[in-house]
Amino acid sequence: MINYEEKAIREFKRWQGKMSKKPSIRSRISKGIQNKVNNIIPDKVHRVITEAIKNMVKVVLAGSKFITKEPLTEGSLEQRENLVRQKLKFYKKAATVSGAGTGVGGVLVGLADFPILLSLKMKFLFDTATLYGFDVRDYRERLYILYVFQLAFSSDKKRIEVYEQMVDWNNYVKKLPLSMEMFDWKTFQQEYRDYMDLAKMLQLVPGIGAIVGAYANYKLMDKLEETAINAYRLRLFNDKYNDIQE
């Protein structure tokens, strides 16, 4: 039988293939449809999402809200990832409840789910970084969290760009601005908003909003789990195995 780390490396390499895959024709068509959808979404919805994302990015970069624990200094990869998955259960349940609860109320109440879900995702990423042994008091680690987030919730074209930057993170991060005011939150929020819009807009429809909201939030947290685990494996394996990218 293979051990846990060997299994994780196999999973990681499959994930790498997905991250490097070029956008399909279907993806490009979907992006075109999404652009049309954006044009019919009420301005109020756009403003709520934009402000929620902008404010959350600033909070993450400032590091004043989510830093609650010291990084985990001991533990095998299996132990760390079991703890990450345990954490996810809590956040997934909270996200599902939020999606269902706010989805019942239609547009006005449904809009409240955007900042709630965003906050849950960010808190999960902070906890994940800590469990993998990274100190989120370091501004560069908080930047990495934002890149993990972008990797999970961006278009295929943007996903490839972000992944290539993260592959050589130790060198890439040296080129990034040290000021939070220089972070490109506009692109960040646009990608996230476009990724979320189609599914989440249905959450605002009375009658089906609760079901759509609960399911969408559950699946979005699944997506974030896969991305976060492999994004931190990327850091660990790069340090441990020089040929992991070959």
C-alpha positions in Angstrom: 0.0 0.0 0.0 1.2 3.5 -0.7 1.5 5.9 2.2 -0.5 9.1 2.6 2.2 11.4 1.2 2.6 9.3 -1.9 -1.2 9.4 -2.4 -1.2 13.2 -1.8 1.6 13.7 -4.5 -0.5 11.7 -7.0 -3.5 13.8 -6.3 -1.4 17.0 -6.4 0.0 16.1 -9.9 -3.5 15.5 -11.2 -4.6 18.9 -9.8 -1.5 20.5 -11.5 -2.7 19.2 -14.8 -6.2 20.8 -14.2 -4.6 24.1 -13.3 -2.4 24.2 -16.4 -5.2 23.1 -18.8 -6.0 25.7 -21.5 -9.5 27.2 -21.6 -11.9 25.1 -23.6 -14.3 26.3 -26.2 -17.1 25.7 -23.7 -15.3 27.9 -21.2 -14.9 30.8 -23.7 -18.6 30.5 -24.6 -19.6 30.5 -20.9 -17.5 33.7 -20.4 -19.3 35.4 -23.2 -22.6 34.5 -21.7 -21.5 35.7 -18.4 -20.6 39.1 -19.8 -24.1 39.4 -21.1 -25.6 38.3 -17.8 -23.5 41.1 -16.1 -25.3 43.6 -18.2 -28.7 42.7 -17.0 -27.9 42.3 -13.3 -29.2 45.3 -11.3 -26.6 47.9 -10.4 -27.5 47.5 -6.7 -26.4 43.9 -6.8 -23.1 44.8 -8.4 -22.4 47.5 -5.8 -23.1 45.2 -2.9 -20.7 42.5 -4.2 -18.0 45.0 -5.2 -18.0 46.7 -1.8 -18.1 43.4 0.1 -15.1 42.1 -1.9 -13.2 45.4 -1.7 -13.6 45.7 2.1 -12.7 42.0 2.6 -9.5 42.3 0.6 -8.5 45.3 2.7 -9.3 43.4 5.9 -7.2 40.4 4.8 -4.3 42.6 3.8 -4.4 44.5 7.0 -4.5 41.2 8.9 -6.6 42.6 11.7 -9.6 40.3 11.7 -8.7 36.7 11.0 -5.3 36.2 12.7 -6.3 34.2 15.8 -3.8 31.3 16.1 -0.2 30.5 16.0 1.0 28.4 13.0 1.0 24.6 13.7 4.7 23.7 14.0 4.4 19.9 14.3 2.5 17.2 12.6 2.6 15.0 9.5 1.0 16.0 6.2 -1.8 13.5 6.9 -2.4 15.0 10.4 -2.4 18.6 9.1 -4.8 17.8 6.2 -7.2 15.8 8.5 -7.4 19.0 10.6 -8.1 21.1 7.5 -10.9 18.8 6.5 -12.4 18.9 10.0 -12.3 22.7 9.8 -14.0 22.6 6.5 -17.0 20.7 7.9 -17.8 23.6 10.2 -17.4 26.2 7.5 -19.4 24.2 5.0 -22.2 23.8 7.4 -22.2 27.5 8.2 -22.1 28.4 4.4 -25.0 26.0 3.7 -27.1 27.5 6.5 -26.4 31.0 5.3 -27.2 30.1 1.7 -30.5 28.5 2.6 -31.5 31.1 5.1 -30.8 34.2 3.0 -32.1 32.4 -0.1 -35.6 32.3 1.4 -35.9 36.0 1.5 -35.5 36.9 -2.1 -33.3 39.8 -3.4 -32.9 42.0 -0.3 -32.2 39.3 2.2 -30.3 37.2 -0.4 -27.8 39.9 -0.9 -26.7 39.5 2.7 -25.2 36.1 1.8 -22.4 37.5 -0.3 -20.4 39.1 2.5 -21.2 36.3 4.8 -20.0 33.6 2.4 -16.9 35.7 1.5 -16.0 36.0 5.2 -16.4 32.3 5.8 -14.2 31.5 2.8 -11.4 33.8 4.0 -11.6 32.5 7.6 -11.2 29.0 6.3 -8.2 30.0 4.2 -6.5 31.6 7.2 -7.1 28.5 9.3 -5.8 26.3 6.5 -2.6 28.3 6.2 -2.0 28.1 9.9 -2.6 24.3 10.0 0.0 23.9 7.2 2.4 25.8 9.4 2.5 29.2 7.7 2.4 32.3 9.8 -0.4 34.6 8.5 1.0 37.5 10.5 3.4 37.7 7.6 2.0 40.1 5.0 3.3 37.8 2.2 1.3 34.8 3.6 -1.8 36.9 3.5 -1.1 37.8 -0.1 -0.8 34.1 -0.8 -4.2 33.5 0.7 -5.6 36.0 -1.8 -3.9 34.2 -4.7 -5.4 30.9 -3.5 -8.8 32.5 -3.5 -8.2 33.8 -7.0 -7.1 30.4 -8.1 -10.4 28.9 -6.9 -12.8 31.5 -8.2 -11.5 32.9 -11.5 -12.0 32.4 -15.2 -9.9 29.7 -16.8 -7.7 32.3 -18.4 -7.0 34.1 -15.1 -6.6 30.7 -13.3 -3.7 29.8 -15.6 -2.0 33.1 -15.0 -2.4 32.9 -11.2 -1.2 29.3 -11.1 1.9 30.2 -13.0 2.7 32.9 -10.5 2.1 30.6 -7.5 4.4 27.9 -8.9 7.4 30.1 -8.3 5.9 31.9 -5.3 9.1 32.4 -3.3 10.6 34.5 -6.2 7.3 36.0 -7.4 6.3 37.4 -4.0 9.5 39.5 -3.9 8.2 41.5 -6.9 4.8 42.3 -5.3 4.0 45.6 -3.7 4.4 45.9 0.0 1.5 48.4 0.3 -2.0 47.1 0.6 -3.2 50.1 -1.4 -1.3 48.8 -4.5 -3.1 45.5 -4.5 -5.2 45.0 -7.6 -8.5 44.4 -5.8 -10.5 45.6 -8.9 -9.4 42.6 -11.0 -9.7 40.4 -8.0 -13.4 41.3 -7.4 -14.3 41.2 -11.0 -13.1 37.7 -11.4 -14.8 36.6 -8.3 -18.0 38.3 -9.2 -18.1 36.8 -12.7 -17.4 33.4 -11.3 -20.2 33.7 -8.7 -22.9 35.6 -10.6 -24.8 33.0 -12.6 -25.4 30.5 -9.8 -25.8 33.1 -7.0 -28.2 35.2 -9.0 -30.7 32.3 -8.8 -30.4 32.4 -5.1 -32.1 35.8 -5.2 -35.2 34.3 -6.8 -38.0 33.8 -4.3 -39.2 30.2 -4.1 -36.0 28.5 -5.3 -33.5 30.7 -3.6 -33.2 28.6 -0.4 -32.4 25.4 -2.3 -30.1 27.1 -4.8 -28.3 29.0 -2.1 -27.6 26.0 0.1 -26.4 23.9 -2.8 -24.3 26.6 -4.3 -22.6 27.5 -1.1 -21.9 23.8 -0.3 -20.3 23.3 -3.7 -18.3 26.5 -3.5 -16.7 25.4 -0.2 -15.9 22.1 -1.8 -14.1 23.9 -4.6 -12.2 26.0 -2.1 -11.1 23.0 -0.1 -9.6 21.2 -3.1 -7.8 24.4 -4.2 -6.5 25.4 -0.8 -5.2 21.9 0.0 -3.3 21.6 -3.2 -2.1 25.2 -3.2 -0.4 24.5 0.2 0.9 21.2 -1.0 2.5 23.2 -3.8 4.5 25.2 -1.2 5.4 22.1 0.9 6.3 19.9 -2.0 8.3 22.6 -3.8 10.4 22.9 -0.6 10.8 19.2 -0.1 11.1 17.9 -3.6 13.0 20.0 -6.1 11.6 18.0 -9.1 8.0 18.1 -8.1 7.2 20.4 -11.0 8.9 18.2 -13.6 
